[in-house]
């Protein structure tokens, strides 16, 4: 069997074995609905409460500030649309030009409804500068949304500075931390954010589950109507098994973050050194301050799609861009690897 080298952990990660083991009872035996009052539901209810507490502790939040969702895309859509609909006026949304499509397309949706959206430019390293935000923000700005770390080039933004600028203008600040959580330190109090999106499959949890951190007192319209689950903010029977798996995976990743980062940085250095020794003509994209192990490269006179398929034939998985927009990435001359 051909050996597989999976270098696309920015797209998704392998499910952690301990997370899988923790999930099994709630898939097979402890399948009660956590919203029911009878004794059979107590195990699910307890697991829901404890998982919320674990996740809150991992990011420096309070448990009641963690709302479970189906993943990063839902969390991002909720932050943008729920933020837009939270007041009677059609306040402005500010975001950057290089956000994930879950943000950009949610912004397009509300633009069609008459909400003003401003897209901030970035520099050559993909950085949104606080000075640029300060120039563009107005008293009419209701929400600012800037991703913590870019999923394609790995650039980490100065979120505390951007959040401060937003708050000075009276705006709510949201960050898409889907790519960052589990890989770098995330403390919502230190960051100063009002909302934060996360998705479990980016840090060795199951797919189809995530959460939105909502700081107490943040104005936000509910996104899914129905029952009173998730403190009345997000209707729908909770996915207990996946929530449990997410909590286990996040706690494991955050507890071993320093060791993992050191290992990934060493692999990254070896790859770059090997490319330079081979005298290949390439450019490394992004900022010096980037996610550990996230490498975005552009090769002179090389087609990204052709390179991807040649590597695939050799059993090496890389990406030419975001997995969420892979059908449009046929002309991007770069290969990205993350968490090798």
C-alpha positions as CSV (number, residue, x, y, z in Angstrom):
1,X,0.0,0.0,0.0
2,X,1.3,3.4,-1.0
3,X,2.4,5.5,2.0
4,X,0.2,8.5,2.7
5,X,1.8,11.9,3.7
6,X,-1.1,14.0,4.9
7,X,-0.1,17.7,4.8
8,X,-3.5,19.4,4.7
9,X,-4.5,19.6,8.4
10,X,-5.6,23.1,7.7
11,X,-8.6,21.5,5.9
12,X,-9.4,18.9,8.6
13,X,-7.6,16.8,11.2
14,X,-7.7,13.2,12.2
15,X,-10.2,12.4,15.0
16,X,-8.4,12.0,18.3
17,X,-8.7,8.4,19.7
18,X,-9.6,9.6,23.2
19,X,-12.3,11.9,21.8
20,X,-13.7,9.0,19.8
21,X,-13.8,6.7,22.9
22,X,-15.5,9.4,24.9
23,X,-18.2,9.8,22.2
24,X,-19.2,6.2,21.9
25,X,-21.4,5.8,24.9
26,X,-23.6,8.7,23.7
27,X,-23.9,7.2,20.3
28,X,-24.9,3.7,21.5
29,X,-26.2,3.6,25.0
30,X,-26.6,7.0,26.6
31,X,-28.7,8.4,23.8
32,X,-31.2,10.3,26.0
33,X,-32.3,13.8,25.1
34,X,-30.5,16.3,27.4
35,X,-33.6,18.5,27.5
36,X,-35.9,15.8,29.1
37,X,-36.4,15.7,32.9
38,X,-36.4,11.9,33.4
39,X,-33.4,10.0,34.8
40,X,-32.3,8.4,31.5
41,X,-31.5,11.9,30.2
42,X,-29.3,12.8,33.2
43,X,-26.1,11.3,31.7
44,X,-26.5,13.4,28.6
45,X,-27.4,16.5,30.6
46,X,-24.3,16.1,32.8
47,X,-22.1,15.5,29.7
48,X,-23.4,18.7,28.1
49,X,-22.7,20.7,31.2
50,X,-19.3,19.3,31.8
51,X,-18.2,19.7,28.1
52,X,-19.4,23.4,28.2
53,X,-17.3,23.9,31.4
54,X,-14.2,22.3,29.8
55,X,-14.4,24.4,26.6
56,X,-15.0,27.6,28.6
57,X,-12.0,26.9,30.7
58,X,-9.8,26.3,27.6
59,X,-10.5,29.8,26.3
60,X,-10.9,31.7,29.5
61,X,-14.7,32.1,29.2
62,X,-17.7,31.4,31.5
63,X,-19.7,28.3,30.6
64,X,-22.9,30.2,29.8
65,X,-20.9,32.1,27.2
66,X,-20.4,29.0,25.1
67,X,-23.2,28.2,22.6
68,X,-22.8,25.0,20.6
69,X,-23.3,25.1,16.8
70,X,-22.9,22.8,13.9
71,X,-19.4,24.2,13.2
72,X,-17.4,27.2,12.2
73,X,-19.6,28.1,9.2
74,X,-22.7,28.3,11.3
75,X,-20.9,30.2,14.0
76,X,-19.6,32.8,11.5
77,X,-23.0,33.2,9.8
78,X,-24.6,33.7,13.2
79,X,-22.1,36.3,14.3
80,X,-22.6,38.3,11.1
81,X,-26.3,38.0,10.6
82,X,-27.2,37.8,14.3
83,X,-25.1,40.9,14.8
84,X,-26.7,42.8,11.9
85,X,-30.2,41.9,13.0
86,X,-29.6,42.8,16.7
87,X,-30.8,46.4,16.4
88,X,-33.5,48.4,14.6
89,X,-31.0,50.3,12.4
90,X,-29.1,48.8,9.5
91,X,-25.6,49.3,11.0
92,X,-22.4,48.8,9.1
93,X,-20.3,45.7,9.2
94,X,-16.6,45.9,8.8
95,X,-14.5,42.9,7.8
96,X,-11.3,42.2,5.8
97,X,-10.9,41.1,2.2
98,X,-9.2,37.8,3.1
99,X,-11.8,36.4,5.5
100,X,-13.1,32.8,5.1
101,X,-16.0,32.5,2.8
102,X,-18.3,31.8,5.7
103,X,-17.8,35.4,6.6
104,X,-17.5,36.9,3.2
105,X,-20.7,35.2,1.8
106,X,-22.6,36.0,5.0
107,X,-21.7,39.6,4.5
108,X,-22.9,39.4,0.8
109,X,-26.2,38.1,2.1
110,X,-26.8,41.0,4.4
111,X,-25.6,43.5,1.7
112,X,-28.5,42.2,-0.4
113,X,-30.8,43.1,2.5
114,X,-29.5,46.7,2.5
115,X,-26.9,46.5,5.2
116,X,-23.7,48.4,4.5
117,X,-20.5,46.3,4.5
118,X,-16.9,47.6,4.3
119,X,-14.0,45.3,3.3
120,X,-10.7,46.4,4.8
121,X,-7.5,45.9,2.8
122,X,-4.5,44.0,4.0
123,X,-0.8,44.3,3.5
124,X,1.4,41.9,1.5
125,X,1.6,39.6,4.5
126,X,-2.1,39.5,4.9
127,X,-2.2,41.7,8.0
128,X,-5.1,44.0,8.9
129,X,-3.6,47.0,10.6
130,X,-5.4,48.8,13.4
131,X,-4.6,52.1,11.8
132,X,-6.6,51.0,8.7
133,X,-9.5,50.0,10.9
134,X,-9.4,53.3,12.7
135,X,-9.6,55.2,9.4
136,X,-12.6,53.2,8.2
137,X,-14.7,52.7,11.3
138,X,-17.6,55.1,11.9
139,X,-20.2,55.7,14.6
140,X,-22.6,53.7,12.3
141,X,-20.4,50.6,12.5
142,X,-22.2,47.9,14.5
143,X,-19.9,44.9,14.1
144,X,-16.2,44.3,13.1
145,X,-15.2,40.7,12.2
146,X,-11.5,39.9,11.6
147,X,-10.2,36.3,11.6
148,X,-7.6,35.4,14.2
149,X,-5.4,33.3,11.8
150,X,-5.8,32.9,8.1
151,X,-6.5,29.4,7.0
152,X,-4.5,29.6,3.7
153,X,-1.3,31.6,4.6
154,X,-1.4,31.2,8.4
155,X,-1.0,34.9,9.3
156,X,-2.0,35.7,12.9
157,X,-3.7,39.1,13.4
158,X,-3.2,41.5,16.3
159,X,-6.7,40.8,17.6
160,X,-6.4,42.8,20.9
161,X,-5.5,46.0,19.0
162,X,-8.3,45.5,16.5
163,X,-10.8,44.8,19.3
164,X,-9.7,47.9,21.2
165,X,-10.2,50.1,18.1
166,X,-13.6,48.6,17.5
167,X,-14.7,49.2,21.1
168,X,-13.5,52.8,21.0
169,X,-16.0,53.4,18.2
170,X,-18.8,51.5,20.1
171,X,-18.7,48.5,17.8
172,X,-19.0,44.8,18.7
173,X,-15.9,42.7,17.8
174,X,-16.0,39.1,16.4
175,X,-13.1,36.9,15.4
176,X,-13.2,33.7,13.4
177,X,-10.8,31.6,15.4
178,X,-11.6,28.4,13.6
179,X,-8.0,27.9,12.3
180,X,-6.3,29.2,15.5
181,X,-8.0,27.4,18.3
182,X,-6.1,24.4,19.5
183,X,-2.9,25.6,17.7
184,X,-2.1,28.9,19.5
185,X,-3.2,30.3,22.9
186,X,-6.7,31.7,22.8
187,X,-8.0,33.5,25.8
188,X,-11.1,35.6,25.1
189,X,-10.5,38.0,28.0
190,X,-6.9,38.7,27.0
191,X,-8.1,39.1,23.3
192,X,-10.9,41.4,24.3
193,X,-13.3,39.9,21.8
194,X,-17.1,39.9,22.1
195,X,-17.7,36.8,19.9
196,X,-15.4,34.0,18.7
197,X,-16.1,31.1,16.3
198,X,-14.6,27.7,16.6
199,X,-14.9,24.3,14.8
200,X,-13.9,20.9,16.4
201,X,-12.6,19.2,13.3
202,X,-9.7,21.7,13.1
203,X,-8.3,20.4,16.4
204,X,-8.8,16.7,16.2
205,X,-12.5,16.7,17.2
206,X,-15.4,15.4,15.1
207,X,-16.8,17.1,12.1
208,X,-20.2,18.9,12.3
209,X,-19.8,20.5,15.7
210,X,-18.4,23.8,16.9
211,X,-19.3,26.7,19.1
212,X,-19.8,30.4,19.3
213,X,-18.4,32.3,22.3
214,X,-20.7,35.2,23.1
215,X,-19.6,37.5,25.8
216,X,-22.3,38.2,28.4
217,X,-24.3,41.2,27.4
218,X,-23.3,41.2,23.7
219,X,-26.4,42.0,21.6
220,X,-27.1,39.1,19.2
221,X,-30.2,38.0,17.5
222,X,-30.8,34.2,17.7
223,X,-30.0,32.3,14.5
224,X,-32.1,29.2,14.6
225,X,-35.7,29.3,15.9
226,X,-37.5,26.5,17.7
227,X,-37.0,25.1,21.2
228,X,-35.3,26.6,24.2
229,X,-31.9,24.8,23.9
230,X,-28.6,26.6,24.4
231,X,-30.1,29.2,26.8
232,X,-32.8,29.9,24.3
233,X,-30.2,31.2,21.8
234,X,-29.9,28.2,19.4
235,X,-32.8,25.8,19.0
236,X,-32.3,22.1,18.2
237,X,-31.5,18.9,20.1
238,X,-27.9,19.0,21.2
239,X,-25.4,16.7,19.5
240,X,-24.1,15.3,22.8
241,X,-21.6,12.8,21.4
242,X,-19.9,15.3,19.2
243,X,-19.9,18.0,21.9
244,X,-18.2,15.5,24.3
245,X,-15.6,14.7,21.6
246,X,-15.0,18.3,20.9
247,X,-14.3,19.0,24.6
248,X,-11.9,16.1,25.0
249,X,-10.0,17.1,21.8
250,X,-9.7,20.8,22.7
251,X,-8.5,20.0,26.2
252,X,-5.8,17.6,24.9
253,X,-4.7,20.1,22.2
254,X,-4.5,23.1,24.5
255,X,-2.6,21.1,27.2
256,X,0.1,20.0,24.7
257,X,0.2,23.2,22.7
258,X,3.8,24.2,23.5
259,X,5.3,20.8,22.7
260,X,3.3,20.5,19.5
261,X,4.3,23.9,18.3
262,X,7.9,23.2,18.9
263,X,7.7,20.0,16.9
264,X,5.8,21.6,14.0
265,X,8.3,24.5,13.8
266,X,11.1,22.0,13.6
267,X,9.4,20.2,10.7
268,X,8.7,23.5,9.0
269,X,12.4,24.6,9.2
270,X,13.5,21.3,7.8
271,X,11.2,21.6,4.8
272,X,12.2,25.2,4.0
273,X,15.9,24.3,4.4
274,X,15.4,21.3,2.0
275,X,13.7,23.5,-0.6
276,X,16.5,26.1,-0.4
277,X,19.2,23.4,-0.7
278,X,17.5,22.2,-3.8
279,X,17.8,25.7,-5.2
280,X,14.1,25.9,-6.0
281,X,12.7,29.4,-6.9
282,X,9.9,29.9,-4.4
283,X,8.2,32.5,-2.2
284,X,6.8,31.9,1.2
285,X,3.5,33.7,1.7
286,X,2.2,35.3,4.8
287,X,3.6,36.9,7.9
288,X,6.5,35.9,10.2
289,X,3.9,35.7,12.9
290,X,2.0,32.6,11.6
291,X,0.4,29.4,12.8
292,X,3.0,26.7,13.7
293,X,3.4,24.3,10.7
294,X,1.2,26.4,8.3
295,X,3.3,26.9,5.2
296,X,2.0,28.6,2.0
297,X,4.4,28.5,-0.9
298,X,4.4,29.9,-4.4
299,X,6.7,28.4,-7.0
300,X,8.0,30.3,-10.0
301,X,6.5,29.1,-13.3
302,X,4.6,26.3,-11.6
303,X,0.8,25.6,-11.8
304,X,-0.6,24.9,-8.4
305,X,-3.3,22.5,-9.6
306,X,-0.7,20.5,-11.6
307,X,1.6,20.4,-8.6
308,X,-1.2,19.2,-6.3
309,X,-2.0,16.3,-8.6
310,X,1.6,15.3,-9.1
311,X,2.1,15.2,-5.3
312,X,-1.2,13.3,-4.9
313,X,0.1,10.5,-7.2
314,X,3.1,10.3,-4.9
315,X,0.7,9.9,-1.9
316,X,1.3,13.5,-0.6
317,X,-1.8,15.6,0.2
318,X,-1.5,19.3,-0.1
319,X,-3.9,22.1,-0.9
320,X,-3.9,25.0,-3.4
321,X,-6.3,27.0,-1.2
322,X,-9.3,26.7,1.1
323,X,-11.1,23.4,1.0
324,X,-14.3,25.3,1.1
325,X,-13.7,26.8,-2.3
326,X,-11.7,24.0,-4.0
327,X,-13.7,24.2,-7.2
328,X,-12.3,27.7,-7.9
329,X,-8.7,27.0,-7.0
330,X,-7.4,25.7,-10.3
331,X,-5.1,28.6,-11.0
332,X,-3.5,29.3,-7.7
333,X,0.3,28.7,-7.9
334,X,0.9,27.7,-4.3
335,X,0.9,24.6,-2.1
336,X,-0.1,24.9,1.6
337,X,0.6,22.5,4.4
338,X,-0.4,22.7,8.0
339,X,0.4,20.6,11.0
340,X,2.4,18.0,9.1
